[in-house]
């Protein structure tokens, strides 16, 4: 059983019983999520690295055979996506939602949180840096508390944890009240 002390007052993972090894309880502010959430995506690549092309899809159809190519990944083709763009979208969305939950738990619910994630694909190739830029409108919260809370959210959001192998993840959080 792993106990996450950083967010023990907001997030509590109950230890699984032997009969329910795939079940856990997550408490986020006033919301309780039970069970394990699975998400899936699929990709298909056809051809060589430089001349080939691929598609990415998710069951929700938000991405439905979305094209990607060598050019869209390593050069510039704004008409197509790439894996790093999708990682950035996932990280920005997860961080914003997680920060909102932490602020709500601190009794300073956000009016809005806007986050961008700039993902750098460096030599290797490898993701070498992610720069999170966040602007929050949080009535009743001062700039110092917002900074502290944003740093906690950066460390605690599930996508940040999944990206722990990235050498540098920076955060520029601004309160705009």
Secondary structure as GFF3:
##gff-version 3
##sequence-region A 1 177
A	DSSP	three_ten_helix	18	20	.	.	.	ID=ss1
A	DSSP	beta_strand	25	28	.	.	.	ID=ss2
A	DSSP	beta_strand	31	34	.	.	.	ID=ss3
A	DSSP	beta_strand	42	46	.	.	.	ID=ss4
A	DSSP	beta_strand	53	57	.	.	.	ID=ss5
A	DSSP	beta_strand	66	69	.	.	.	ID=ss6
A	DSSP	alpha_helix	70	74	.	.	.	ID=ss7
A	DSSP	alpha_helix	83	105	.	.	.	ID=ss8
A	DSSP	beta_strand	112	122	.	.	.	ID=ss9
A	DSSP	beta_strand	126	137	.	.	.	ID=ss10
A	DSSP	alpha_helix	143	156	.	.	.	ID=ss11
A	DSSP	alpha_helix	158	162	.	.	.	ID=ss12
A	DSSP	beta_strand	168	175	.	.	.	ID=ss13
###
